[in-house]
Amino acid sequence: MNETLNTILTRRSTRKFLNKEIPEEDLQQIIQAALHAPSGMGRQSWQFTLVKNREKIQTLAAAIERILGRPGYDMYRPQVLLIPSNKKESPYGREDDACALENIFLAAHSMGIGSVWINQLQGICDQPEIREILTSFGIPEDHVIYGMAALGYAGDEKAPKERIGKVVVVE
Ligand SMILES: Cc1cc2nc3c(=O)[nH]c(=O)nc-3n(C[C@H](O)[C@H](O)[C@H](O)COP(=O)(O)O)c2cc1C
């Protein structure tokens, strides 16, 4: 099996992160992977915001915890948070950002870095407390967030999971 396929087939979501810094060079390569994702009509109307300050990440997690009423929600305390955002009116924003997120997860995994999709901002980006934090991160007011990548070295190991999706071949 080639290296790319092996990366795809062995990636798993990580929900336990070690307190260990990710080298800057690796972060830059993960961002390059995000920037090279396909986008509808090649519009690239996204922004990628890398939050390296763990206190600021936890400030966002605490706001989500309050707004969604999920006591103890801590976003798994990742080392960094990479946030693709996209113009609200972009017709392909959701799909574009999902493509970018998968590139992020695969690039991270290829470097031994764990990741998980964080979905909680869908629908609450414009809650004032959340928007204030996003603005402080430099995310434009007209951008929404469909998913975020929590990244860090995994504190657990996971075997590949059985895949049950149906496949149909028409000859
Ligand atoms: C659209 C989407 C939303 C997700 N949201 C979350 C989330 O908010 N929190 C979480 O822990 N995992 C989230 N996940 C990760 C899935 O739970 C995970 O990919 C799935 O259980 C399969 O496991 P695997 O990634 O280890 O293969 C999300 C995945 C997708 C594609």
The ligand as an SDF file (V2000), in Angstrom:
LIG
                    3D

 31 33  0  0  0  0  0  0  0  0999 V2000
  -19.1720   16.7140   10.2440 C   0  0  0  0  0  0  0  0  0  0  0  0
  -18.4270   16.0800   11.3820 C   0  0  0  0  0  0  0  0  0  0  0  0
  -18.6190   16.5650   12.6700 C   0  0  0  0  0  0  0  0  0  0  0  0
  -17.9060   16.0270   13.7380 C   0  0  0  0  0  0  0  0  0  0  0  0
  -18.0230   16.5990   14.9730 N   0  0  0  0  0  0  0  0  0  0  0  0
  -17.3080   16.1060   15.9970 C   0  0  0  0  0  0  0  0  0  0  0  0
  -17.3300   16.7510   17.2600 C   0  0  0  0  0  0  0  0  0  0  0  0
  -17.9270   17.8030   17.4370 O   0  0  0  0  0  0  0  0  0  0  0  0
  -16.6280   16.1740   18.2660 N   0  0  0  0  0  0  0  0  0  0  0  0
  -15.9290   15.0180   18.1050 C   0  0  0  0  0  0  0  0  0  0  0  0
  -15.3420   14.5450   19.0690 O   0  0  0  0  0  0  0  0  0  0  0  0
  -15.8440   14.4020   16.9060 N   0  0  0  0  0  0  0  0  0  0  0  0
  -16.4990   14.9230   15.8530 C   0  0  0  0  0  0  0  0  0  0  0  0
  -16.4110   14.3420   14.6110 N   0  0  0  0  0  0  0  0  0  0  0  0
  -15.5580   13.1590   14.4330 C   0  0  0  0  0  0  0  0  0  0  0  0
  -16.3810   11.8810   14.2310 C   0  0  0  0  0  0  0  0  0  0  0  0
  -17.0470   11.5530   15.4270 O   0  0  0  0  0  0  0  0  0  0  0  0
  -15.4300   10.7680   13.7790 C   0  0  0  0  0  0  0  0  0  0  0  0
  -14.7900   11.1290   12.5940 O   0  0  0  0  0  0  0  0  0  0  0  0
  -16.1750    9.4460   13.5730 C   0  0  0  0  0  0  0  0  0  0  0  0
  -16.6780    8.9610   14.7980 O   0  0  0  0  0  0  0  0  0  0  0  0
  -15.2840    8.3780   12.9490 C   0  0  0  0  0  0  0  0  0  0  0  0
  -14.1380    8.1330   13.7520 O   0  0  0  0  0  0  0  0  0  0  0  0
  -12.6540    8.3550   13.1980 P   0  0  0  0  0  0  0  0  0  0  0  0
  -12.4980    9.8060   12.8240 O   0  0  0  0  0  0  0  0  0  0  0  0
  -11.7630    7.9580   14.3430 O   0  0  0  0  0  0  0  0  0  0  0  0
  -12.4660    7.4830   12.0040 O   0  0  0  0  0  0  0  0  0  0  0  0
  -17.0600   14.9100   13.5310 C   0  0  0  0  0  0  0  0  0  0  0  0
  -16.8560   14.4360   12.2330 C   0  0  0  0  0  0  0  0  0  0  0  0
  -17.5040   15.0330   11.1670 C   0  0  0  0  0  0  0  0  0  0  0  0
  -17.2190   14.5510    9.7580 C   0  0  0  0  0  0  0  0  0  0  0  0
  1  2  1  0
  2  3  1  0
  2 30  2  0
  3  4  2  0
  4  5  1  0
  4 28  1  0
  5  6  2  0
  6  7  1  0
  6 13  1  0
  7  8  2  0
  7  9  1  0
  9 10  1  0
 10 11  2  0
 10 12  1  0
 12 13  2  0
 13 14  1  0
 14 15  1  0
 14 28  1  0
 15 16  1  0
 16 17  1  0
 16 18  1  0
 18 19  1  0
 18 20  1  0
 20 21  1  0
 20 22  1  0
 22 23  1  0
 23 24  1  0
 24 25  2  0
 24 26  1  0
 24 27  1  0
 28 29  2  0
 29 30  1  0
 30 31  1  0
M  END
$$$$
